[in-house]
Amino acid sequence: MARKIMIQGTMSNVGKSVIAAGLCRIFRQDGYRVAPFKSQNMALNSFITKEGLEMGRAQVMQAEAAGVEPVVAMNPILLKPTNDTGSQVIVNGEVRGTMSARDYFRLKKSLVPEVLRAFHGLDEAYDLIVIEGAGSPAEINLKQDDIVNMGMAELVDAPVLLVGDIDRGGVFAQLYGTVVLLEEKERERIRGLIINKFRGDQTILDPGVEMLERLTGIPVVGVTPYLPLCLEDEDSLSERLEGRQSVDRIDIAVIRLPRISNFTDFNIFEGIEGVSLRYVSAARQLGTPDLILLPGTKNTMRDLLWMRQNGLEAAVLKAHRAGCAVFGVCGGYQMLGRTISDPDGVEEGGTIRGMGLLDVETVFAAEKARTRVEGRILRAAGLPEQLDGAPIVGYEIHMGRTTPGKEVLPLTEITDVITGARKREGACGPNVYGTYVHGIFDSEAVASGIVRALARAKGITDEMSRTLDYAAFKETQYDLLAEGLRKHLDMESIYRILDGEKVLVK
């Protein structure tokens, strides 16, 4: 059986995913076979495994940090919100249906056997399992049927490290309040506290740390700094969505849709010198970018209507008429077409007009397309010559089926790595492109080629984009994460906790 440790947080977005990823990398560096696990993940950033199953990207990131292939057992339940009160429920990588929050709460206790089956499969294959919680264990209105925080810790008898976020303020109240709201048997499971995202002189913080340890009787096993790394985030709480609005030599604007999904498609551009990647949610923020990216979304129709109502659609069309390139991925691709129809009520029902930049039509179907693909970019209208034949590897995950008009040029030629089926997909028009392939920009040749073409169009003749091996870049980020955490976590105590010891306050 694997040793296990669980990372819980005082609230969402305190850094649980990143701390878990860092521990995965540290344990791997120390010679252990380690796997991440999260029983229930609510996120719109998802991934397709080699078996064609869907899972959350946070556990994919953690698996990469651990140096192992992501498998759906690492995230057996994925909830993808479709609106404020309901989500698509995905169990073991396959859609079970779309449910209201109340309907899912009635169902989830029955999913415990599925969760345990997934966990025990990892338990047999790995030395260590790093388990991530969700939200807060002190959500007392939800504790009765909890399967992701203390409920999960109890099911597999895991010790817990509780993380608080000092960057958002009130970290001592976060940690102390969470501990106090727990039942005695739950408090016993918390073997260490972590204060995360600290900036400044730690000696000023030390008196508070000592008082917190006295009040809770639990040792603080780390005060970890804010680490400015480029790592994939779990969901739309991502700090990068609130990031820069400053413009570099090449300006790329991503439309921040209300139900944005898989915005990790664009992370590669953040690592290219001279490129600004901005997320914009209002027409006044758009400015005059060189490239506009329309990302995926869990509700294409509603998000397109949102763009229409707040003026962003008109701003994008105006920018395109002025010569700005527009590229849509998945839901963004669907928006670029002439019409979007939903005869079966998968999203909103009915038919709406699209943006009209591509001669394609989309019809939603109840069955989700999900597969891993590999292939190449085709030489199509307006694409730079160096992109012709550029290799791509990625995945498709969508409910819609998009049909191009007779004169439309395809963007890619891809092979389904599961079935071996080959097809041409996507569409091109004058300075506008669309595809269903998530990960299309991760290829060094594609991202760098696009940036160089945008630079030449602006008359920038010097070498604009350095060569970027995105996979190697991510490896350096995981190593830097591990290095930063090793300096500020008491790893000796954490290993003792893994061995079942209770570390005492000094």
N, C-alpha and C positions, 0 to 999 in steps of 0.2 A: 504494500500500500504506500501511496505517496504521502509525504508530509505536506501540510497545507497551511496557508495563512490567508486571512481575509482582510481586505482594505475597505473600510466603510468611511462615510463622510458625514459631516454635520449638516450638509445640504448638497444640492446639485452644483456641479462645476467648481468644487473645491480642489480638484486635481487628483481624484481617485484613479482615473484611467492612466494618467501619466505616472503617478507613483507606482501603480501596478506594473506598468511597462518597464519602468526603471528597475524594479526588483526582478522582473523576468530577465533583464539583461545582466544584472549583477549575478544572479544565480547561475545563468548560463556561463558567464565568464569564470565562475568558481567551479565549473565542471559538472553541473547538474543538468539532467534532462528536465525541463520545466515547461509547463503549459498554463495559459491563462484560462479563466472560467468566469462567466457571468450568467446566472440562471435566467435572468429576465432583463432585457435591454430595451429602453424606449429611445429610438433614434431614427432619423431619416437618412443617415449615412449607412449604406449597406454594401454588401460584397457577395459575389457568387463564388462558391468553392469549386474545386475541380470536378466535384460530383454534380454540379448544377444546383446546389442548395444555397439558400440566402441566410446571411448572418450579419451581425453588426460590425462596423469597421473598427470600433475600438478594440475588439478582441483580435481582429486581424493585425492591427498595429502592435498589440502586445505579443502576438505569435511571432511577428517579424522580429521583435526585440529578443524573443526567446530563441530565435533561429529555427523555428519549426513551421511546418505547413499548417495554415489555418484550416480547421475542420469545424463543422456545424455543432459538434458536441461542446465546443467552447462557448457557445451562446445558443442554447436550445430554444429559448423563447425571445422573439423579437417583436416589439410593438412599434408600428409605424403610424403616427397620428395622421388622420385624414381631416380632422377638424378639431374644435376645442373640446369635444366630449367623446370622440370615438377614434378607434385605431384599427388598422389592418393587423390581424394576429397571425404570426408566423411561428409555427412549431416545428422544430427539427428541420428548418429550412424550407418548409412548404406552407402555403397560405391555408389557414383554417377558416378565414372569413373576416369580415369587418364587423366590429362589435362596439357598442357603447361601453363606457367605463364600468357602469354598473353590471352589464352582462358579463364583461371579462372578469370582474371581481368574483362573480358567482362561479365562473369556470375554473379560475386559476388553481384552486386547491386540488382539483382533479388532475392537474398537470404535474404534480409532484413526482409520480412514477417516471414520467418522461425526463424530468430534470435529473433525477437520481440515476437513471440509466445512462444519460450522457456523462454525468460526473464520474460514475464508476468506470466507464470506459477509459477516461483519462487517468483515473486512479491506478489502473492496472498497467498503463503504458509509460508513466512518467515518475520521476523522483520527487518532484515538487509541483504543487498547484497553487497559483496565486489567484485568489478569488476576489472579484470586485463586487461591491454592493451597488445600490442605486438610491439616489436621493439621500434620505436620512433614516436611520433606524428608530428615531424618536417621533415618527409620524404616527401618533397614538391612535388616530382614527383608522389606520390601515393595518395595524399590527396583528390583528386577529388571524388574518389569512396571509401573512407575510411569507414569501418564498424567495426573497432576494437579499434581505439583510440578516437580522438575527435569526429569522426562521431558517434561512439557508445555513448559517453558521451552526445552528443546533443540529440540523439534519446530517451534517458531515463532521460535526465536532471540530470546528475550526476556531483557533484563536483569532482575535480581531485587533487590528490597528485602526484607530479612529483619527481621521484627518480633518483639520479645520483650516480655513482660508483667512489668513491675516490681512490679505490685500483688500478684502471686502469689509473689514472692520469687525470689531466685537468678537475676536477669535476666542477670548477666554470665556465669554458668555456662551458662544457656540459649543465649545467642548464641555464646559461644566454643565450647561443646560441639557445637552444631549445625554450625558452620563446620568444626571439626576432623574430624567424622565424614563429611564430604562428600569425594568424589573431587576431584582437582585441577581437572578441567575444570568441575566443578560449582561449586567455590569461585570460579572465575574469573567465573562468572555473577553472583555477589553483588556488587553495585556500591555498596550502602549498607546500614547498619544503623539500625533505629529502636527506641528504648526507649519503650514505650507505657504509658499509665495512670499517669504520674508524679504524685506529690503532694508538695509541700514545697519546700525551698530547693535549687535546682539546683546551686548552687556546691558543695554537699556531695557531689554526684554527679560533678562534673567530673573529679576525679582518676581515678575508675574508668573514665570514658568515655575518657580519654586512654590509660590502660593497655590497655583493650579494643582501641582502634585500633592500638596498637603490636603487640599479640599477633596480631591477625587481618590487619593490613594493609588493613583496610576502613574507610572513613570512617563515622562516625555522622552521618547526615543529619537527625536529629531526635530530640529528647526531648519527646514529646508528652504533654500533661497528661491526667489523668482528666477527661473532659468529661461532666457530668451532663445528657445530652440524652435525649430520648424518641425512640429509633429502633427500627425493627423488627429483632429478633434472628434469627440463623440457625436456632437449634435449642434443644433443652431445656437446654443449658448456660447459657441466658440468666440474667443476674444478677437480672432482675426476678422470676424464679421463686423466688429465695431472699430476696425483698425484705420489705417491711414487714408487720408483724402488728398495728401500731397501727391504731386505728379512728377514722375521721373522722365527720362528721355523718351521712353516708350511707355505709354499709358494704356493699361488694360482695365476695363470696368466690367465687373460682374454684377448683374442685376440680383439684388438680394430679395428674392421672392419670399413671401410669408411662410410658405411650406417648402423652402429650399431643401434639396436633398443631394447628397453626393457632391458637395462643393469641394471635397478633397480632390476632385478631377483637376482642379486648377492650381493646387499647391506648388507644382513644379515651377511655375512662373515666379514665385517668390524667391527662388534661389538663383535667378538670373540677374546678374549685375546690370543696372541701368533700366530695370523694368519696375514699374509700380503696378501692383494689383490691388484695386480698390473695390469694395463692395458698396453699392449705391442702392438706396431705397426710395429716393425722391428725384423728380426730374431736375430740380435745381442742382443736384449733386453730380449729374452726369458729365457736364462739361463737354470737352471735345476729345474723347479718347481715340486711340488708334485702333482699338479692337474692343467690341462689346461681346461679352459671353453671357448667353442665356443658359442657366444651369438646369438640372433636373428638379422636379417638384413632385410631391405626393398628390397634388391636385392641380393638374394643368389648367383645367377650365377656370377654376376659381381664381388662380393666380394670374391668368391672362386678363380676366375681368378686373382684378385689382390693378394691374398695370394700365389698363384702359381708363379706369376711373381716376387714378392719381396723376395721369399725364405722362407716365414713363413710356408707354407704348408709342405715343406721338413723338416723344423725345428720341427714342431709338430709331424710328422711321426717318426723322429729320436728320439724325446723324448719319444714317446709311445713305440718304440722298446726297449728303455732303462728302461722301467718299469713305466713311468709316466701315471697316469690315465687321460683320456680325456672324457669330458662330453659336449654334445651339446644340446642346447635348441632351438627349432623351426628351424630357418634357419641354425643354427649350427648343428642341428640333420640332416637336409637334406644334408649338406656338407659331413657328415661322411659316406654316403652311396656310392653305386657303380656308379649310374648315376643320373643325374638331367635333366629332359626333359621339354620342354616348347612348346608344339605343337601349342598353340594358341597365342603365343607372349605376354604372361602376363608380362614377364620380358625381356628376351633377344631373345627368340626364339631358336629353335634347341635343341641339346642335348650335354651335357658335362659330362665327367667322374667326379665322386666324389673322395673323399679321400680314399675310399675303406676299411675303418675300420669296417663298418657294412654292412651286407648283406641285404641292403634295396635299393629300387628304388623310386625316387620321380618324379611325374608328376604334373606340374602346371595346375590349372583349373581357369576359370574366376570367379567362385563363391568363396567368402571368407568364410572359416569356422570360426565361432566365437561363443563361448559359455563358460559359467562358469561350472567348474567341481569340483567334490570331489571324493576322493577314497583313495587308499593305494599303497605303494610300494610293488612290488612282490619280493620274494626271487629269485634273478637271478644271472647269472654268475658273480662271483667276488665281489658281494656286501657284505658288512659286515652283520653278523647275526642280529645285532640290528636294521637294517633297514627293516627287513622283517615285513611287515604289518604296517609300519609307515604311519600315516595319512597324506594326502596332500589335499590342497584346492588351486585352481588356475583357470586359464582360458586358452582356446585355441584361437589363432587368426593367421590364415595362409591361403595362397592361394594353397599350395601344398598338394597332397595326397601321402602318403608314404606307400609302400607295402613291408612287410618283406618277406625274403625267408622262406622256409619251416622249417628250423632248428633254426630260430632266436627266442630267448627268449624275451618275452615282459618285459617292465620295470614297468608298472603300470596297475592297474585295476581301471577304473574311471567311474563315473556316470555323465551324462549330467544333471545338476540341473534344466534345463529348460524343457527338454523332458522326462527325466527319463531313457533314453537309457544308457545301460551299455556296456562297451567294454574294451578290453585290448589294450594298446597302448605303443608306444616307442619300443626300442630295446636295447639289450645288447650283447656285445662280450667280448673277453678277455680284461678286464681293459678299456673298452670303453662303453659309455652309451649315449642314445639319447632319447629325449622326446619332445612333443609339448606343455607340460604343463608349462606355465609361472606361477611362484610362487611356484614351487615344492620345493625350498630350504627354503621357509619362515617358514615351519614347524620346530619347535625346534628340534624334533626328527631327522629330515633328515639332517639339517645343522650340528648339533653337532655330529651326528653319523658319517657323512663323515669325519669331522675333527679328531675325535677320531681314526677312521680306518687309516687315513693317518699318524697320530702320531705313532700308533703301528707299522706300516710298516717301520718307521724310527727308531724304537727301543726306542721311547719316552714313558716311562712307567708311568710317573706321570699324574695326571688329566689334560688333555690338554685343554679341552673346558668346560668352565663353562656353566651351563644351561642358555639358552637365550630364553626368551619369546619375539619374535620379535614385536608382537602387543603392548605389554606393553612397550618395549623399545622405539617404535615410540611415544607412548603417553608421555613418559618422555621428548623426544626431542621437542615435540610441547609445553610442559609446559615450558621448558628452553627457547625456542624461545620467548614465550609470556613474560616471566620474563625479558629477555634481552631487548625486545622492550619497555616494560612498563617503564624501567629505563631511556630510551633515547628518547622516543617520548613524545611530549606534548599531552597526551591523552585528557586533558581538551579541548584543541583547536580542536582536531580531532572530539570530540563529538559535539562541537559547529558547526563545518563544516557540520557534518551529519544533524544537525538541520536547515541547510540553512543559517547560519550566515557567514559573511565574516570577518575573523580574520585579524586585522590590524597589520602591522609591528610595533613593540614597539619602 
